[in-house]
Amino acid sequence: MRKIVLIYLLIISFGKSFSQVGGLASYTYLNLPIPARTAALGGSSIALKDDDINTAFQNPALLSSKTSNALSGSYINFLGAVNYGYLAYGKSFKNIGHFAVGLQDVGYGSISERDEYGNQTGTFKANDYNLSLMYTYDKDSLLSYGVTLKTLYSKYSQYSSVGNALDFGITYNKASKLFTLSAVIQNVGKEWKTYTGSPTEKLPFNILLGASKKFKHAPFRFLVTYDYLNRWDLTYTDPNNPPATVDPFTKLPIKQHPAKQFMDKLGRHFILATEIVLTKTFFIRVGFNYKMRKELSLTDKQGIAGFSGGFGFKISKFNFSYSYAQVSPVYSMNSLTLATNINSFAKVEKPVVTP
């Protein structure tokens, strides 16, 4: 019975993950958006190169001297008792490159353990972990390369799994034009130890392209991401709620126009977002993920599924970010991020004035 409960947990927790193709891989918690800024922008921030160390979670080529000594923590309330967090720290070394370490922890709360008759026999915990080591090398002032080594560990009661994954990123950043272009290959790796000794499963492999552009004389930054370059058809049919194939009145087959089918498949690849820079210390963010809207909407209720939003502001030496996203008609995701840079606390020595 315990195995049944664990399998059910995996299906519920991972099958509804933010912007993912469910049921095709293990460790799908790697697709969860981090930090709050990323969640507010539709789940992707692979083309934002600034002082935000958290964007390197999706694209290691985004580290820079601005993220040196940056420290950040994020907390996300996901589904019910499911919560996850992320800690990150960065450090740059002259003539060597930029480094960062990140730790992701996904917790599923305390889960009841029951026998085949439904009697509770106890409780157990379930957690996923991801320890990431990131490195960026600047080829020149425009081009940066990055790599991330992830060590993955999952523990569900007495069942556990271990794996490793690599991310590769390349970023072109034209600061004078306020333009960034990135390409990322995510989760190239292997599951070394499975939960029950069964054959190993695939990792959630993905290839993304993204770009961002800010205008000098307008407070807008626009972002666009093409998700899953490695797979064209991202449509999913719920076996428990398949779409009608026959008109109930005419009894004739329901046919969808090929152009509409093409546009639906194409739209599932794009994530669109904007960041409104009201002042140097206050930002508003809005994102739209069409695939998430199609996957998380019910037939009779769509709500704002697929839309996300949030804001960020700076007070003294600290940066705060918040985001809200509806991940189902009855659940929403709230994300909080607090970041700072240790360098900002260093005392500036006043020059000695000699007579």
N, C-alpha and C positions, 0 to 999 in steps of 0.2 A: 504493500500500500504506500509505503514511503516513496518508492520509485515513481508511482503514479502522481503523487503530490508534487514531486520535484519536476517531473515532465510538464505538468500543468503550469507550474511556476514559470518555467522557461518560455512556454508558449505565450502566456499572458504578458510577462514582463518584456520579452524581447520582440514579440510579434507586433507590438504597438510602439516600438521605439521611434524616436523623432527622425523622420526623413530617411527611412531605410527600406531596403528590399528584404522583407522578412522571410524566414524559413529557409534561407539558402546557405547560411554559414553559422559558425560559432563565434563567440565573443562580439556579438553585435552591439554590446554596450559601447564599443569604441565609436559608434556613430552618434552618440549623444552629444548635443552641442555644448561646448564650453568656450568662453565664459558667458555671463549675462549679455555682453555685447554681441556675441555670436548668435545666441538664441534670439535676440531681438531682431537681428538682420536675416531671419529666415533659416538660420542653421549653418551659414557659411560665411567665413571671413578670411578666405585664403589669399585675398589680394589687398590686405590692409597692412602696410608697413609703416609703423610708427613706434611709439614707446610702449605699446601694449604687449607684454610678454605672453599673454594668453593666446594670442592668435597663432603662435607657433605650435599649439596643440594640433592644429589641422595642417599647418604648413611650416616645416622647420626652417625654410629659407627666409622667414620673416624676422629672425633674430638680428639685432644690430647693436651698435654701441649704445643706443638709447635704452636698450633693455638690460644693460649691465647693472647689476645690483638691484634689479627690479624684483619685487616680492609681491605675490598676489594669492588670494584665497577666494574660492567660489563655493556657494552652497545652492543646490537646486532641489526644490520640492517637486517631485515628478508625478507619479501616480499613487494615490493613497499613501501607504506607508513607505513607498519607494522614494529614497532620497540619495543624492550623490554629491560629492564634493571634489574639489581639485585645488591642489597647492602647487605653486610654481616659483622658481627662483632662477635668475639669469646672471651670467658673468662673462665679460669679454676680456680677451688677452691680446695685446698688441702683436701684430704679425702672425698670430695663430688663428684667431677666429672668435666666434661667439658661441657660448655654451648655455644650456639650461637644463634643469631637472624638473620633472613634474610627476605628481602622484595623484591618480584618480581612484576614488573609492565609491562603489555603488552598493548601497545597502538595501535589503528588501524587508527589513524589520523582523519581528518574531513571528514565525509561522507555525500553526498548529500541526502536529503530527497525529494522524489517526489510523486506526486499524481498518480491516475490511468491513467492519460493522459500523463504522463511523464514530467509534468511541475514541476520545482524545487520549493519547498515550504520552503526550509531552509536547515540547516545542523545539524548534531548531532555528538557527540563523542561516542566512544566505548572503554572500558578498562576492563582488567582483573587484579586482584590483588591476591597475595598470601603472607600472613604473616606467617613465619615459626619460631617456637621455637624448638631448637634442644638440645638434651642432650646425652652425652656418659658416660658410666661407665666402667672403666677398671677392669675387674675381676682379671687379673694379667698382667704380662709383654707381654703376647701373645694374650690374648682374650679380646675383647671389645664389649659391647652391646650399642645400641643406639636407640633413639626414636625421632620422629619429630611430632609436632602438627602443622597442617596447618589450617589457617583460610582463607577461599576462598570467594572472593567477585567479582562479575561481574556486570558492569553497561553499558547497551546499550540504549542510549536515556532514556526513562522513564521506561525501563524494567531492572530489577535487579535480581540477584540470590545470595544466601548465602549458604555456606556449610563448612564442616570440614573434614579433612582427617588425618590419622596417617600413618607414615612410621616406619618400624622396621628393624634394621640392626644388623648384627653380623659379626665381622671381626677377623680373625686370622692373626697376623703379626709377622713373624719370621725375625726380623731385621738383625740378623747375617747371614741369608741365602738370604736376599734381596727378600723375598717372602711374598706375601699377598694373602689371600683368603677371599672372602666376599659373604654373602647372604643377600638379601634385599627383603622385602615385602613393596610395595608402594601403597599408596592411598586406605587405608581401611577407609571408612567413609560414609558420607551421605550428600546429598543436602537437606538443611532444607527449603529453599525458592526458588521456581522456577520462571522463567521469567514471565510466564503468568498465574500462578496458576494451571498449568497442573500437572499430576503426576510426582513425582521426578524421576530423571534419575540416572543411575549408574555412578560411578567414574571410571577413567581409571586404574583399579586394575592391578597390575603386580607383578611378582616374578622373580628376577634375581639372577644369580650366576656369579661371576667374579673372576679372578685371575690375578696377575701380578708377573713378575719375572725379576730381573735385574742380570746381570752377573758381578762379581767383576772385571774381567780383560777385559771387553768389554763394549763399551759405549752404550749398548742397554738395553732398558726395554720393554718387550713384555707384551701385555695385551689381554685377551680374555674374552668376556662376553657372557653368554647364556641368551638371552632375552625372556620374556614371557614363563617361565617354566609352567605357569598355563594354557597355551593354545597351542595346537600343530599346527593346521592349521591357518597360518597367510596370506594365499593367498587372493587376492582381485581381483574381476572381475569388471572392469568399465562398468556399464550398458550402457553408451553412446558409448563405444568402445569395445564390446565383442570380444574375440578371435575367429578366424575362426574355425568352427567345421567340415566343408566339404571342401575337396580339390577342388578348382575352375576348375581344368582341368580334373581330373579323376572322380569327383563327389562322391568319396568315403569318408567315415568318417575319420577324422584325429585322430589318436590314439597316445597317448603319453606313452612311456615305463614306467611301474610302478617304476622302479629304478630311472629314471629321475625325476618323480614326487616326490618320497621320498627325493631325494637329494635337490630338489628345496625347499621343505617344511623345511627340516633340515637347509639348508643354511640361511633361513630367520631369524633364531634364533641367529645367531652368529655375533658378532661385533669384528673385529680384529684390533689391533693397535700396534704401536711401538713409543717409545719416545727415541730419540737419544740424549744422554747426551754428547755433544761435549766438554763442559767445565763445571765448577761449576756454571757458570753464563749464559750459552747459551744452548738452547734446540731446537731440531727440532721434530715435531710430525706429524704422518701420520696415518689415520684410514680408514677402509673400512667397510661399512654397506651394506650387500647384500640385505636385505629387502628394504632399502631405494632406492637402485638402481633399483630394480624391480618395486617399486611403482612409482617412479618419472621419469622413462625413457619413452620416447615416442616410438611408434612402429618403426618409421623411424629415430629416433635420440636419442641416449643414452648419448653421451658426457661423462662427468666424474661423472655423478650422482652416489651417493653412496660412492665416495671417498672424503676425507677431509684432510686438512693439515694446518700446522701453525708453529709458532715458539714462543719461550719465551726467555727473557733475563732479567738480573738484572743490574740495574744501581744505585749505592749508596745504599739507603735503600728501593728502589722501585723495584717491579717485574712487568714486562710488558708481556702480552701474546696477540697473534693475531691468528685468524683462518679464513679459507676460506672453504666454502662448497657449491657445486652446488645443490640447492634444486629443480630445474626444468631446462629445456633447456633454459629458458629465464631469470631466477632469480638465484641469488647467495646469500649466507648468509655470512656476515662479522661480526666477533666478536672481541671485544677489552676488555681486563681486566687489571686493575691497582690494585695492592695489596701492602700492607706494613704491618709492625708490629710496633705498638706504642712503644714497648719496645726498639726498635732500636734507638729511639730518646732520650731516657733517658740519662742524663749526668752521666758519670762514674767518681765518685769522686776519686781523686788521694790519695793514702795513705799518712798520715802525718808522716814525718820522724823526729823523735826526736833525738836531739844531744846526 
